[in-house]
């Protein structure tokens, strides 16, 4: 299934079900802020005290984790 084919509630559920690990709560929030709330990487970096590059890497990695299934 493609990202643009999912409703926000479906996407949120996928994120909640598939993002696990030590920083899972933060990572779920980051991914939802990007994909559902439309925050820019700069805004995510500021909100979570990350570099823009780190925010991008986190989002890319998490998207791969969810959508590879």
Rosetta constraint file for C-alpha pairs under 8 A:
AtomPair CA 1 CA 5 HARMONIC 6.78 0.50
AtomPair CA 1 CA 6 HARMONIC 7.72 0.50
AtomPair CA 1 CA 67 HARMONIC 7.68 0.50
AtomPair CA 2 CA 6 HARMONIC 7.02 0.50
AtomPair CA 2 CA 67 HARMONIC 7.80 0.50
AtomPair CA 3 CA 11 HARMONIC 7.76 0.50
AtomPair CA 6 CA 10 HARMONIC 5.82 0.50
AtomPair CA 6 CA 11 HARMONIC 5.92 0.50
AtomPair CA 7 CA 11 HARMONIC 6.12 0.50
AtomPair CA 8 CA 12 HARMONIC 5.99 0.50
AtomPair CA 8 CA 36 HARMONIC 6.06 0.50
AtomPair CA 9 CA 13 HARMONIC 6.16 0.50
AtomPair CA 10 CA 14 HARMONIC 6.25 0.50
AtomPair CA 11 CA 15 HARMONIC 6.22 0.50
AtomPair CA 11 CA 36 HARMONIC 7.76 0.50
AtomPair CA 12 CA 16 HARMONIC 6.19 0.50
AtomPair CA 12 CA 32 HARMONIC 6.80 0.50
AtomPair CA 12 CA 36 HARMONIC 7.73 0.50
AtomPair CA 13 CA 17 HARMONIC 6.10 0.50
AtomPair CA 14 CA 18 HARMONIC 6.00 0.50
AtomPair CA 14 CA 66 HARMONIC 7.23 0.50
AtomPair CA 15 CA 19 HARMONIC 5.79 0.50
AtomPair CA 15 CA 28 HARMONIC 6.22 0.50
AtomPair CA 15 CA 31 HARMONIC 7.60 0.50
AtomPair CA 15 CA 32 HARMONIC 7.59 0.50
AtomPair CA 15 CA 66 HARMONIC 7.08 0.50
AtomPair CA 16 CA 28 HARMONIC 6.63 0.50
AtomPair CA 18 CA 65 HARMONIC 7.60 0.50
AtomPair CA 18 CA 66 HARMONIC 6.15 0.50
AtomPair CA 19 CA 24 HARMONIC 5.80 0.50
AtomPair CA 19 CA 27 HARMONIC 7.28 0.50
AtomPair CA 19 CA 28 HARMONIC 6.38 0.50
AtomPair CA 19 CA 62 HARMONIC 7.31 0.50
AtomPair CA 19 CA 65 HARMONIC 7.80 0.50
AtomPair CA 19 CA 66 HARMONIC 7.61 0.50
AtomPair CA 20 CA 24 HARMONIC 4.89 0.50
AtomPair CA 23 CA 27 HARMONIC 6.00 0.50
AtomPair CA 24 CA 28 HARMONIC 5.92 0.50
AtomPair CA 25 CA 29 HARMONIC 6.34 0.50
AtomPair CA 26 CA 30 HARMONIC 6.16 0.50
AtomPair CA 27 CA 31 HARMONIC 6.15 0.50
AtomPair CA 27 CA 58 HARMONIC 7.49 0.50
AtomPair CA 27 CA 62 HARMONIC 7.80 0.50
AtomPair CA 28 CA 32 HARMONIC 6.10 0.50
AtomPair CA 29 CA 33 HARMONIC 5.99 0.50
AtomPair CA 30 CA 34 HARMONIC 6.34 0.50
AtomPair CA 30 CA 44 HARMONIC 6.80 0.50
AtomPair CA 30 CA 59 HARMONIC 7.21 0.50
AtomPair CA 31 CA 35 HARMONIC 5.97 0.50
AtomPair CA 31 CA 36 HARMONIC 7.87 0.50
AtomPair CA 31 CA 59 HARMONIC 5.84 0.50
AtomPair CA 31 CA 62 HARMONIC 7.23 0.50
AtomPair CA 31 CA 63 HARMONIC 7.93 0.50
AtomPair CA 32 CA 36 HARMONIC 5.07 0.50
AtomPair CA 32 CA 37 HARMONIC 6.42 0.50
AtomPair CA 33 CA 37 HARMONIC 4.72 0.50
AtomPair CA 33 CA 38 HARMONIC 6.13 0.50
AtomPair CA 33 CA 39 HARMONIC 5.58 0.50
AtomPair CA 33 CA 44 HARMONIC 7.29 0.50
AtomPair CA 34 CA 38 HARMONIC 4.86 0.50
AtomPair CA 34 CA 39 HARMONIC 4.90 0.50
AtomPair CA 34 CA 40 HARMONIC 6.69 0.50
AtomPair CA 34 CA 41 HARMONIC 7.45 0.50
AtomPair CA 34 CA 44 HARMONIC 7.52 0.50
AtomPair CA 34 CA 59 HARMONIC 7.63 0.50
AtomPair CA 35 CA 39 HARMONIC 7.75 0.50
AtomPair CA 39 CA 43 HARMONIC 5.97 0.50
AtomPair CA 39 CA 44 HARMONIC 6.41 0.50
AtomPair CA 40 CA 44 HARMONIC 6.31 0.50
AtomPair CA 41 CA 45 HARMONIC 6.02 0.50
AtomPair CA 41 CA 52 HARMONIC 5.81 0.50
AtomPair CA 41 CA 55 HARMONIC 6.10 0.50
AtomPair CA 41 CA 56 HARMONIC 6.28 0.50
AtomPair CA 42 CA 46 HARMONIC 6.25 0.50
AtomPair CA 42 CA 52 HARMONIC 5.51 0.50
AtomPair CA 43 CA 47 HARMONIC 6.07 0.50
AtomPair CA 44 CA 48 HARMONIC 6.08 0.50
AtomPair CA 44 CA 50 HARMONIC 7.66 0.50
AtomPair CA 44 CA 52 HARMONIC 7.71 0.50
AtomPair CA 44 CA 55 HARMONIC 6.54 0.50
AtomPair CA 45 CA 49 HARMONIC 5.52 0.50
AtomPair CA 45 CA 50 HARMONIC 4.40 0.50
AtomPair CA 45 CA 51 HARMONIC 5.40 0.50
AtomPair CA 45 CA 52 HARMONIC 5.22 0.50
AtomPair CA 45 CA 54 HARMONIC 7.70 0.50
AtomPair CA 45 CA 55 HARMONIC 5.64 0.50
AtomPair CA 46 CA 50 HARMONIC 6.45 0.50
AtomPair CA 46 CA 51 HARMONIC 7.82 0.50
AtomPair CA 50 CA 54 HARMONIC 6.14 0.50
AtomPair CA 50 CA 55 HARMONIC 6.21 0.50
AtomPair CA 51 CA 55 HARMONIC 6.26 0.50
AtomPair CA 52 CA 56 HARMONIC 6.25 0.50
AtomPair CA 53 CA 57 HARMONIC 6.25 0.50
AtomPair CA 54 CA 58 HARMONIC 6.16 0.50
AtomPair CA 55 CA 59 HARMONIC 6.30 0.50
AtomPair CA 56 CA 60 HARMONIC 6.11 0.50
AtomPair CA 57 CA 61 HARMONIC 6.00 0.50
AtomPair CA 58 CA 62 HARMONIC 6.10 0.50
AtomPair CA 59 CA 63 HARMONIC 6.07 0.50
AtomPair CA 60 CA 64 HARMONIC 6.26 0.50
AtomPair CA 61 CA 65 HARMONIC 6.23 0.50
AtomPair CA 62 CA 66 HARMONIC 6.29 0.50
AtomPair CA 63 CA 67 HARMONIC 5.90 0.50
AtomPair CA 64 CA 68 HARMONIC 5.59 0.50
AtomPair CA 65 CA 69 HARMONIC 7.58 0.50
